[in-house]
Amino acid sequence: MEIIWYHPSQAPDRWLAGLRQRLPQANVRYWQPGDTAPADYAVVRSPPTEMLAGRPLKGVFAMGAGVDEILKQLRAHPEMLAEDVPLFRLEDTGMARQMQEYANWCVLGWFRRFADYRQQQQQANWQPLDTADRANFTIGVLGAGVLGSSVLESLRQWGFPLRCWSRSAKQIEGVQTFHGRDQLDAFLDGTQVLIDLLPTTPETTNLIDEKLLRVLPHGAFFLNLARGAHVVEADLLAALNSGQLAGAALDVFQTEPLPADHPLWSHPHVTLTPHTAAITLPGEAMDFIAGAILALEQGDQPGGLVDRQRGY
């Protein structure tokens, strides 16, 4: 069994050693330009077109939960990967827990008004603040996949009303579910905290704009843990400046790294992090990939298969 590996910025040693340990029957090598030797599987991040083009691979594994980057490459260079080669994304490889941590930190901070207390601390102002009514502090999650469902499950313990919206109908215990464009406004109406965990597709690009944000209650909060491409940032800033949004926490942006002169850096009601809400944990990722390869070798279908038309 031959496996080729490529990442544009990570050193290969840890990955090559880890995959060899988990798949001792395999020859795992770091792909470099000019390598046209046979391969059965590829483990990649931002692969050059020539790495994959023309190879009769049994499977390609993207090193991340999101596959929008490699799908964008495929749209620009369809010859890079034959249609019959299965493409896999990482399912829960430690990312779900990281997303849960981030979402709970934000939701509880907004509910308990910790940012307001921080501001009062800077003013030496001893003043208890009213909190929101828990029964009306509705949390709405855009996306009901592995990560969206996991975040919803982690929030159940706090007793907030929970709802989610997805492309197709889903049933999640204890969660009010909405689906399809026709139900999007009903989902947004009354949502006090909007959490984006959607995949990036043509339908979700620039989805979060002025029209969507104005359906939320005045003074709502927004958390983006998905992709910056979903948000019209000028509209987001306008909503923050008008008070339509009371605050936002952003881990992803239209342009990354976020330009130093971008107004989001200094906005008083924005918390931002540098795309670190859920990072790929190499050990868990290698466990998943090795297990998936063994399943394919045995004729079974592992999880994480990407529908290239849907984009996830």
N, C-alpha and C positions, 0 to 999 in steps of 0.2 A: 504494500500500500504506500503510495507516494502523496505527501501533503506539502503544499507550498504555502508560505506565510509572508505577509507584507504589511507593514505599517509605515507611514511616511515619517514619523517622528520618534516612535518608541524603539528602544534597543531590542533586538530579537532574542537575546540569550535566554531571558526568563521564560518567554513563550515557547521557544524551541525545546528547552529542557523539560518544561511542564507537560507539553504535548507528548514528548517522547516517553516520559514516565507513565503517562496515562494510556498511551497506545504503543507499547513496546514493539509491536509487530510492524509499525509504520516507520518509514524514512521521512523525517520532517526536515525541510530545508527552507532557508531564507531566500526568497526569490529576489534576483537581481536582474537588471536589464541584460538581455541576451540569453537568458535561461529559457530554452524551449524544450527541455527534457520532459518526458511524460509526467503527468500528475493526475491523481484521482480526486483530490479535494483541495480547496483553497480557503485559507483563513485570512481575511483582508480588512483593511481600512483604507479608503481612497486609493484603490489599486490603479496603476497605469493600464491603459487600454490593452497594451501588448501583453500584459501578464495573463489575461484571461481569454483573449480573442482566439477563437479557433480550437480551444481545448475541449475535448469531450469529457467534461468533469461530471462526477457523480453528485457534487454539491458544493456550494460556495457559502461560507459563513461570514457574515458581517459582524465585526467586533463592536456591537452596540445594540441597544433595544430599538433605536430608530434606524431606518434604512433609506431615508429621504436623500441622503448624499449619494449613495451608490445608484439609486433609481434615477437621480438627476444625471449622473454620468451615463447611464444606459439610454436615457432619452437623447442625449447629445451624441452618443456613440453606440448605437444599437448592435453593432458588430462585436462589441466587447464580450457579450455573453449570450450564447444561444438560448432560444426560448425554452428549450426542453431541459435546460440545466436548472435544478432547483436552487433557489436562493433562500437562506435562512437568516433570521435575526435572533439575537439572544432573548430568550424569555427570562423569567425572573432569575437573575444571577446575582442577587444581593441588591439590585436596584430598587425593588419594591419597598424594602425597609427604609432605604435612604429617602425615597419619596414620601413615605409615611412620616418620617421624622421632620422633614421640611414643612410638609403641609400642616401637621399638628402644631409645630412651632408658630407658624403664621396665624392659623385660625385662633389659637388660644391667646396669642399676643393681641390680636385685634379685638377679640371678645373681652379681654380683661383690660384693654386700653393701656398696655405697657408702654407704647411709644409716647402717649400723652403724659404718663407719669415720668418718663425720661425727660421730656421737655420741662415739666414742672420742677424736676430735680435741678436742672440747670439754672432755674430761676429761684431756687430755694423756696419754692411755693408748696406749703403743706396743705393739700386740698384733696380730700377723697372725691372720686368721680363716680357718677352713675354708670352702671354697666347695662348692656343690652339685655333684652328679655330673651332668655335661652330658648323658649318655645317658638320665638319668631326669628331666631338667628339662623336662617336657613342656609345650608352649604350646598352649592350646586357644582357638580363635576362634569365638565365636558369631556366625554370619552369614558367608555365602560369596558375597556380592554383589561389586560392583566394589571397594569399600573393603576388605572382609574378605579377598578374594583377593589384593589388592595388599599388604596387611600381611603375609600369610602368605609371599608371594614374597620380601619384603624380609628376613624372618627366616630364610630358608633358609641364608643364608651362615654362620650361627653354629653350625650342626650340632645344634640342638635338635630333638627329636622334635616334629613338628607335627601337629595335628589340627584339624578344624573340624566344626561342627554347623550344619545348615540345615534349613529347613522341608521341602524336597524333595531328592532325591538329587543329589549333585554329584560330579564326578571332578576332582581337582586333583593334578597330578603332585607326588609327594613328600609328600603330605599324607594322613593317615588321615581318612576322611570318615564322618560319621554324619548321620542325618537322621530327622526325625519325633520325636514325643514318646516313642515306645517306645525310642529309642536315646539319649535325652538323658542318662540316668544313666550309661550305659556311656561316653559322651563325657566326662562330668565326672570319673568315677573315674580317678584318676591324673593329672589335669590340674593342674600346679603353678602355672601362670599362666593365668587366665581373662580373655580380652579380649572385651568386648561391642562388637559392631559390627552389631547387629540393627536393622532398621527398627522403628518404633513402630506396633504394631497392637494390636487387643484381646487377641490371644494373647500378645504380649510385654510388655504392661503388668503391672508387679509380678511379672514372671517370676523375678527374682533375689531370692529370699526365703530364710528360714531353711531350708526344706526343700531347696532347691537347693544352698545353700552348704555344708550339712553333708555332701553327697556328695563334695565336693572333699577331697583329702588335708589332714590337719591341717597348718597352717602354709603354706597356699597364698596366692597373691596375686591381686588383682582389679584390672582396669583397665577403666574405663568411658569409651569414646569415642563412645558412641551417643546415648542419651537418658536423662535422669534418671528418666523415668516407668517405666523397666524395673526399678528397684531399690526394694525396701522398705527405706528408710534405717535404720529402727529395727533391722531384722534384720541389716543390714550392720554397724552399730555393735556389736551384740551379738557378732557373729562376730569382729570385731576385738578386742573386750575379752576374749573367751575364749581368743584365740590360734588359733581355727579359721582365721582369716585372719591372716597375718603382716604384711600391708600392703595398701594400696589406693591407687591413683592415680585421681582423679576429675576429669573435665572438665565434667560435666553433672549436674544435680540436679533433684529434684522441684520445688523452687521456685527460680527464678532472678530476680534475684541471690540467692545463698544468704544467708539472714538472719544478721545479725551475731552473734546469740547461739546459732547452730547448733553443736552439739558437734563436727561434722566439722572446723570451722576449727582447733581446738586439739588434735585427736587426734594423739598422737605418731607413729602409724603411717600417717598419711594425708598424701598430697600432693594438692593441688587447684589447679586453674587455672580461670579464669572463662569457660568455654565458648569456648576459643580453640585447641583442638587442630587444627582445620582451618577456616580462615575462607574465605569466598568471595573469590576474587581477581578483581576486576572485569574485567581484560583477558581472562583465560582464559574467564570466564563469558560475556562479550560475544561472543567468538569462537564459543563453542558455540552460543549462542542465534542468532546471525546465520547460522551454518551450518545449523542446524535449520530456520530459517524458509525459507532458500533451498531446502532439500530438500523441504519441504512444498509450496512454490510449484511445484516441478518434479514433484510427484506421488509423491515418495519418502517413506519412513517413517524419520525420524531416531531416534536412540537417546534413552533417557530417558523414554519413554512410561510414565505411571503407571497401574497397575491399581487403580482406586479401591476395589474390593472387597477386595483383598489389603492395600492400604495402602502400596504402594511400587511 
